Every structure is written in structure tokens, then in C-alpha cells.
Amino acid sequence: MTSMAVPALAGGLLIGLCAVLMMAWLGRIAGISGIFWQAVSRPAFSPVAHGAFSLIGLLTGAWTVHRVTGLALPVLPETDTWQIVLAGLLVGFGARLGSGCTSGHGVCGIGRLSVRSLVATCVFVLAAMLTVFVMKMGG
């Protein structure tokens, strides 16, 4: 196994474990777009404040792993800020339009053998591949 495979495998196992625990404890799907929307649209001290805590965990997770293991932090590609902002807005729009994101459909939905989630995940992947192709052709 390569040196990069171990952290990727560990990360995948932790994501799967968190998805199972969230479903078991809260009865909710671990979809990041839904968690984000819940965190920004509900009061911080509501009974569902787990969304805010989940976002804090996502934002501090890479930094914590870096500090503990010394692994390098991901570096932003050489992309203009407006492109990153536009990409984020389009991903958010697509997640709302598709009633979920890659974590909700890809991790949780496919794990539940949902045909709808399988189709949605295939559309996500094809759209990502098309986007990379178009961006590489233009640059």
C-alpha cells in the first residue's frame, strides 16, 4: 500500500463510521449540504445544533490531522478567486436542485442501495468530469 493510501483509507473508514453513527444516534443522513443549510438557517442553540458542530469539525479536521501527523494540508489550485466563488455557488445550487450532495447521495444513499442516489451520484461524477474537461480545454 502506498504512503497516500493509508490516510485515504483511514479517512474513508472514518467518514463511513460517522455516517453510520449519525443515522443511528440522530436518525439523519450525513449529507454535508443539508448539514450546512441546517447550521445557517436555524438558531445556534436549537436541539439540532449538531449542524454547527459538524461544520466546525469539517473546518478543523484537516488542520488537526496535519498537526497530529505532519501530513501536508491541501493546497488550493492556481485558480482565480472569482472561479472558486462561482464554483462554490454552482455546487450549492446543484446540491439544492439534486436534493443532496455527494456525501448524502454517494456515501449514505448508495450505502442504503437507493437507486435515486446512484443516479444522482453518477450525474455528479459526470458533471465533474465534464467540468474538468472544459476547464482544461479553456486553459
Order of alpha helices (4+ residues) and beta strands (2+ residues): alpha-alpha-alpha-alpha-alpha
